[in-house]
Amino acid sequence: MAGKNLLELTVDNFDAEVIKSDLPVLVDFTATWCGPCKQLAPIVDKLADELEGKVKVGKLDVDASRPIAEKYRIRSVPTLLVFRGGQKTAEHAGLTSRDNLVKLLALS
């Protein structure tokens, strides 16, 4: 179950929640059939709660929101992108740790 601060991103809300956000946004591109995505999910959920008010954290299902996945050339899942001011500023593909995600956010 997703944490209370984790956004469910879709084609319909991506622009408003990510591109137009005043806060940095970490987007987890995921899929229901992806094992590593399931392993990463609790890490992303916890980070959403830890960084509440500082960073938005959202999850986007690549199968349900294919146009967004294609736009950002997502070739494998999980892939995590960081957006600031509507622009992609950092990217990580594959399973990773909480500490690496925090570093990714700091570097972007």
Backbone as a chain_set.jsonl record, in Angstrom:
{"seq": "MAGKNLLELTVDNFDAEVIKSDLPVLVDFTATWCGPCKQLAPIVDKLADELEGKVKVGKLDVDASRPIAEKYRIRSVPTLLVFRGGQKTAEHAGLTSRDNLVKLLALS", "coords": {"N": [[0.844, -1.192, 0.0], [0.549, 2.182, -0.858], [2.236, 4.993, 0.606], [0.929, 7.811, 2.506], [1.879, 10.191, 1.471], [2.718, 9.706, -1.058], [2.377, 10.302, -4.442], [0.077, 9.249, -6.93], [0.821, 9.142, -10.12], [-0.363, 10.082, -13.359], [-1.211, 10.234, -16.887], [-3.07, 12.261, -16.952], [-2.572, 13.899, -14.662], [0.159, 14.461, -14.589], [1.443, 16.759, -15.683], [0.462, 18.888, -14.06], [1.216, 18.023, -11.456], [3.966, 17.438, -11.618], [5.511, 18.838, -13.72], [4.666, 21.505, -13.336], [5.228, 21.903, -10.686], [6.237, 23.549, -7.687], [8.032, 22.479, -5.969], [10.901, 20.23, -5.896], [10.613, 17.132, -7.702], [10.485, 13.673, -7.337], [10.177, 11.042, -9.467], [9.024, 7.828, -9.727], [9.212, 5.568, -12.121], [7.427, 2.806, -12.864], [6.184, -0.637, -12.882], [3.522, -2.998, -12.629], [4.22, -5.661, -12.951], [6.886, -5.863, -12.396], [9.563, -7.104, -10.634], [11.934, -5.912, -9.301], [10.85, -3.338, -9.044], [8.863, -3.712, -7.156], [10.441, -4.278, -4.969], [11.665, -1.834, -4.616], [9.564, -0.151, -4.014], [8.743, 0.14, -1.147], [10.876, 1.675, -0.203], [10.722, 4.037, -1.686], [8.163, 4.871, -0.886], [8.613, 5.369, 1.875], [10.506, 7.413, 1.706], [8.953, 9.412, 0.565], [7.34, 10.094, 2.735], [9.302, 10.915, 4.589], [10.395, 13.174, 3.359], [8.362, 14.976, 3.16], [6.837, 18.003, 2.237], [9.225, 19.065, 1.398], [10.077, 17.745, -0.895], [8.295, 16.437, -3.623], [7.026, 13.186, -4.15], [6.387, 10.726, -6.476], [4.654, 8.031, -8.161], [4.622, 6.404, -11.245], [2.891, 4.378, -13.395], [4.188, 2.656, -16.017], [2.867, 1.206, -17.987], [0.185, 1.982, -17.804], [0.424, 4.668, -18.296], [1.676, 5.181, -20.784], [2.312, 7.249, -22.788], [3.73, 9.209, -21.295], [5.918, 7.748, -20.32], [7.132, 7.136, -22.76], [7.768, 9.712, -23.694], [9.822, 10.477, -21.94], [11.655, 8.612, -22.546], [11.788, 6.088, -21.212], [13.242, 3.091, -20.75], [13.643, 0.894, -19.183], [12.438, -0.552, -16.151], [12.704, -0.464, -12.591], [12.863, 3.071, -13.159], [14.073, 6.123, -12.049], [13.379, 9.526, -12.032], [14.358, 12.904, -11.482], [12.798, 15.981, -11.186], [13.076, 19.465, -11.533], [11.756, 22.649, -11.493], [10.231, 22.006, -13.718], [11.932, 20.682, -15.425], [13.837, 17.777, -16.303], [16.321, 16.74, -14.149], [17.93, 14.794, -13.066], [18.681, 11.255, -13.132], [18.109, 7.784, -12.541], [18.499, 4.411, -13.217], [17.182, 1.255, -12.379], [17.22, -0.899, -9.436], [17.798, 0.594, -6.273], [19.235, 2.174, -3.336], [17.896, 3.857, -0.4], [19.667, 5.853, 0.483], [21.083, 6.399, -1.882], [19.048, 7.516, -3.408], [18.517, 9.841, -1.972], [20.948, 11.162, -2.383], [20.778, 11.459, -5.16], [18.68, 13.285, -5.337], [19.886, 15.451, -4.058], [21.947, 16.101, -5.776], [20.738, 16.95, -8.066]], "CA": [[0.0, 0.0, 0.0], [1.327, 3.41, -0.976], [2.194, 5.911, 1.738], [-0.013, 8.922, 2.354], [2.5, 11.299, 0.758], [3.13, 9.258, -2.388], [1.417, 10.653, -5.482], [-0.146, 8.333, -8.049], [0.901, 9.994, -11.304], [-0.988, 9.58, -14.578], [-1.171, 11.172, -18.013], [-3.951, 13.385, -16.635], [-2.088, 14.818, -13.623], [1.617, 14.588, -14.622], [1.837, 18.146, -15.93], [0.152, 19.7, -12.873], [1.932, 17.562, -10.265], [5.417, 17.341, -11.814], [6.08, 19.917, -14.532], [4.323, 22.812, -12.757], [5.475, 21.875, -9.24], [7.217, 24.468, -7.093], [9.004, 21.642, -5.261], [11.509, 19.157, -6.694], [9.753, 15.948, -7.764], [11.093, 12.382, -7.65], [9.179, 10.195, -10.118], [9.367, 6.411, -9.837], [8.569, 4.902, -13.253], [7.295, 1.448, -12.357], [5.201, -1.51, -13.53], [2.985, -3.971, -11.677], [4.846, -6.967, -13.184], [8.338, -5.693, -12.211], [10.069, -7.512, -9.324], [12.735, -4.868, -8.653], [9.972, -2.214, -8.701], [8.2, -4.074, -5.901], [11.457, -4.148, -3.919], [11.951, -0.41, -4.447], [8.36, 0.565, -3.579], [8.74, 0.598, 0.253], [11.91, 2.708, -0.048], [10.148, 5.259, -2.261], [7.063, 5.27, 0.003], [9.178, 5.935, 3.106], [11.139, 8.674, 1.341], [7.865, 10.382, 0.38], [6.946, 10.548, 4.071], [10.437, 11.602, 5.22], [10.692, 14.448, 2.695], [7.111, 15.716, 3.003], [6.99, 19.451, 2.283], [10.493, 19.456, 0.773], [10.142, 17.096, -2.201], [7.15, 15.588, -3.98], [7.431, 11.861, -4.627], [5.27, 10.108, -7.172], [4.84, 6.76, -8.849], [3.921, 6.381, -12.521], [2.85, 3.053, -14.024], [4.572, 2.862, -17.421], [1.871, 0.584, -18.859], [-1.035, 2.787, -17.756], [0.739, 6.032, -18.751], [2.699, 4.978, -21.813], [2.826, 8.473, -23.435], [4.73, 9.874, -20.437], [7.109, 6.888, -20.345], [7.777, 7.308, -24.075], [8.317, 11.069, -23.766], [11.072, 10.528, -21.19], [12.474, 7.499, -23.046], [11.978, 5.071, -20.179], [13.523, 1.818, -21.428], [13.605, -0.185, -18.203], [11.867, -0.168, -14.866], [12.365, 0.906, -12.234], [13.693, 4.222, -13.478], [13.695, 7.273, -11.231], [13.774, 10.821, -12.569], [14.145, 14.061, -10.623], [12.419, 17.183, -11.928], [13.107, 20.756, -10.835], [11.318, 23.712, -12.396], [9.676, 21.429, -14.936], [12.973, 20.04, -16.224], [14.5, 16.599, -15.75], [17.66, 17.135, -13.714], [18.711, 13.624, -12.652], [18.073, 9.984, -13.523], [18.729, 6.534, -12.096], [17.78, 3.215, -13.669], [17.435, 0.05, -11.61], [17.018, -0.927, -7.987], [18.79, 1.387, -5.569], [18.993, 2.338, -1.895], [17.377, 5.14, 0.065], [20.767, 6.817, 0.503], [21.371, 6.805, -3.253], [17.973, 8.405, -3.846], [18.747, 11.136, -1.324], [22.061, 11.765, -3.127], [20.251, 11.839, -6.474], [17.92, 14.522, -5.133], [20.812, 16.528, -3.678], [22.798, 16.449, -6.914], [19.965, 17.464, -9.205]], "C": [[0.882, 1.246, 0.0], [1.167, 4.284, 0.263], [1.294, 7.101, 1.456], [0.573, 10.094, 1.571], [2.957, 10.939, -0.656], [2.027, 9.567, -3.394], [1.291, 9.519, -6.496], [-0.213, 9.2, -9.296], [0.302, 9.288, -12.518], [-0.779, 10.594, -15.694], [-1.962, 12.43, -17.657], [-3.368, 14.371, -15.621], [-0.58, 15.079, -13.669], [2.06, 16.044, -14.763], [1.631, 19.006, -14.675], [1.017, 19.321, -11.678], [3.449, 17.61, -10.399], [5.972, 18.576, -12.52], [5.835, 21.287, -13.897], [4.582, 22.892, -11.248], [6.516, 22.907, -8.817], [8.319, 23.714, -6.357], [9.702, 20.7, -6.237], [10.6, 17.93, -6.636], [10.594, 14.733, -8.15], [9.99, 11.504, -8.218], [9.742, 8.79, -10.279], [8.548, 5.825, -10.984], [8.6, 3.408, -12.959], [6.309, 0.647, -13.2], [4.767, -2.576, -12.53], [3.687, -5.317, -11.776], [6.346, -6.978, -12.848], [8.767, -6.037, -10.782], [10.899, -6.456, -8.631], [11.906, -3.633, -8.268], [9.28, -2.467, -7.371], [9.166, -3.972, -4.731], [11.722, -2.671, -3.596], [10.778, 0.343, -3.813], [8.384, 1.004, -2.11], [9.765, 1.701, 0.518], [11.362, 4.049, -0.525], [9.02, 5.778, -1.374], [7.592, 5.965, 1.259], [9.823, 7.293, 2.834], [10.09, 9.766, 1.145], [7.42, 10.95, 1.729], [8.058, 11.359, 4.737], [10.644, 13.01, 4.664], [9.448, 15.298, 2.452], [7.353, 17.212, 3.173], [8.269, 19.961, 1.647], [10.591, 18.963, -0.667], [8.82, 16.36, -2.413], [7.707, 14.264, -4.481], [6.207, 11.213, -5.249], [5.669, 8.84, -7.884], [4.007, 6.804, -10.129], [4.03, 4.992, -13.129], [3.097, 3.23, -15.519], [3.567, 2.244, -18.4], [0.596, 1.424, -18.931], [-0.818, 4.192, -18.317], [1.863, 6.007, -19.78], [3.193, 6.27, -22.484], [3.883, 9.201, -22.617], [6.032, 9.068, -20.445], [7.858, 7.047, -21.664], [8.432, 8.675, -24.189], [9.676, 11.164, -23.085], [11.981, 9.342, -21.484], [12.811, 6.483, -21.961], [12.096, 3.717, -20.869], [13.501, 0.628, -20.481], [12.986, 0.354, -16.921], [12.508, -1.009, -13.776], [13.371, 1.919, -12.781], [13.168, 5.383, -12.65], [14.24, 8.542, -11.876], [13.496, 11.891, -11.525], [13.853, 15.247, -11.531], [12.516, 18.387, -11.01], [12.711, 21.815, -11.857], [10.824, 23.182, -13.729], [10.669, 20.7, -15.818], [13.532, 18.81, -15.524], [15.928, 16.978, -15.406], [18.535, 15.967, -13.28], [17.934, 12.365, -13.002], [18.846, 8.823, -12.924], [17.869, 5.383, -12.585], [18.178, 2.035, -12.796], [17.171, 0.22, -10.127], [18.143, -0.158, -7.305], [18.398, 1.517, -4.101], [18.403, 3.716, -1.603], [18.472, 6.203, 0.003], [21.114, 7.305, -0.899], [20.288, 7.734, -3.803], [18.122, 9.793, -3.231], [19.885, 11.87, -2.036], [21.606, 12.257, -4.487], [19.474, 13.155, -6.375], [18.845, 15.706, -4.827], [21.635, 17.014, -4.864], [22.035, 17.115, -8.047], [19.727, 18.943, -9.101]], "O": [[1.84, 1.343, 0.767], [0.106, 4.313, 0.886], [0.94, 7.366, 0.307], [-0.183, 10.917, 1.054], [3.519, 11.776, -1.364], [0.883, 9.147, -3.221], [2.288, 8.904, -6.872], [-1.195, 9.912, -9.508], [0.437, 8.076, -12.687], [-0.237, 11.677, -15.471], [-1.567, 13.538, -18.021], [-3.644, 15.568, -15.71], [-0.081, 15.855, -12.854], [2.948, 16.501, -14.044], [2.521, 19.759, -14.28], [1.502, 20.197, -10.962], [4.15, 17.802, -9.406], [6.816, 19.281, -11.965], [6.721, 22.142, -13.925], [4.186, 23.867, -10.609], [7.528, 23.112, -9.488], [9.409, 24.245, -6.147], [9.155, 20.399, -7.298], [9.904, 17.712, -5.644], [11.317, 14.751, -9.146], [8.988, 11.244, -7.551], [10.795, 8.59, -10.884], [7.344, 5.607, -10.848], [9.67, 2.816, -12.822], [5.679, 1.18, -14.113], [5.555, -3.003, -11.687], [3.748, -6.049, -10.789], [7.001, -8.009, -13.005], [8.387, -5.351, -9.833], [10.616, -6.118, -7.482], [12.216, -2.959, -7.286], [9.126, -1.556, -6.558], [8.763, -3.62, -3.622], [11.971, -2.313, -2.445], [10.979, 1.36, -3.149], [8.069, 2.163, -1.838], [9.545, 2.562, 1.369], [11.519, 5.069, 0.147], [8.922, 6.981, -1.133], [7.087, 7.015, 1.658], [9.7, 8.215, 3.64], [10.316, 10.917, 1.519], [7.156, 12.146, 1.847], [7.787, 12.376, 5.376], [11.02, 13.925, 5.396], [9.47, 16.226, 1.643], [7.994, 17.639, 4.133], [8.395, 21.157, 1.383], [11.112, 19.654, -1.543], [8.293, 15.736, -1.491], [8.737, 14.229, -5.155], [5.137, 11.155, -4.644], [6.841, 8.6, -8.173], [2.838, 7.19, -10.107], [5.131, 4.489, -13.351], [2.31, 3.877, -16.209], [3.437, 2.718, -19.529], [-0.002, 1.559, -19.999], [-1.768, 4.835, -18.764], [2.861, 6.717, -19.658], [4.393, 6.388, -22.733], [4.831, 9.75, -23.179], [7.118, 9.636, -20.562], [9.088, 7.089, -21.678], [9.535, 8.789, -24.724], [10.577, 11.842, -23.578], [12.952, 9.096, -20.768], [13.961, 6.071, -21.81], [11.146, 3.254, -21.502], [13.358, -0.515, -20.916], [13.012, 1.555, -16.651], [12.83, -2.172, -14.02], [14.571, 1.651, -12.851], [11.959, 5.598, -12.562], [15.419, 8.617, -12.222], [12.523, 11.803, -10.776], [14.559, 15.49, -12.51], [12.094, 18.338, -9.854], [13.267, 21.869, -12.953], [10.982, 23.839, -14.758], [10.291, 20.154, -16.855], [13.684, 18.797, -14.302], [16.666, 17.477, -16.255], [19.748, 16.121, -13.139], [16.712, 12.386, -13.15], [20.072, 8.865, -12.81], [16.653, 5.38, -12.391], [19.357, 1.833, -12.506], [16.934, 1.323, -9.633], [19.301, -0.248, -7.711], [17.349, 1.026, -3.684], [18.415, 4.611, -2.449], [18.239, 7.316, -0.468], [21.407, 8.486, -1.091], [20.586, 8.641, -4.58], [17.879, 10.801, -3.895], [19.792, 13.075, -2.267], [21.995, 13.34, -4.925], [19.605, 14.027, -7.233], [18.607, 16.824, -5.286], [21.978, 18.193, -4.95], [22.634, 17.775, -8.896], [19.094, 19.529, -9.979]]}, "num_chains": 1, "name": "protein.A"}
